[in-house]
Amino acid sequence: MSKAEYTEEQLSDMREDAFVNIKEACMRLQERTKCGNDVVIKMLNEVSEFYITQDEKNKI
């Protein structure tokens, strides 16, 4: 993925949109599976770790 330059306002809008979408997805997951917050937290940490790893690979 290429690096793009964004204004602080654009970044803020993207973060807000992402937060809302991720939160809704987590809520749907919990509604369907009846899983607890601990499962959601573990899943989000794994997703975060995936992106950290991808970022590290791209810097090499």
N, C-alpha and C positions, 0 to 999 in steps of 0.2 A: 504494500500500500504506500502511495507517495505521501510525502509530507506537504501539508498545506498550511498557509498562514491564516489565522483567524483573529478577528478582533476579540477583545474581552467580552463584549456583548454577545457575539456569535457563540463563543465558548460557553457562556452562561446559559444561553438558550439551549445549546446542545446538551449540557449537563442536566438541565431541568427536564427536557424531553426524555432523556435516557433514564433519569430517576423515576419518572412517572411510568414509563413503559416497563422497566424492570420490576418496580413495585407491583404493578398490575399482574405481571407474569407470575411473580412469586405468590401473590394472593390466589390466582387461579390454580396454581400448583397445590397450594394448601387446601383449597376447596375440594379439588379432585382427589387428593391423596390422604387428606386429614393429617398430614405430617406436621411436626412441630417446627418452631422457629429454629431449633438447633440444626435441623436438616437443611433448611433454607440457608442458614449462615454457612454451613459446610459447603453447600453447592456454590454459593457466591464466592467463597474463598477459593474454590477450585477453578472457577471461571477467571477470577482475578489472577491466579497463578498461571493459568494458560496464557493470558495476555502478557504477563510479565516475561514469561519464557519466550514468547514470540518476539517481543521487543528486544530481548537480549540477543536472540539469534540474528535479528536484523542489524544489530550494531556491529557484528563481527565482520 
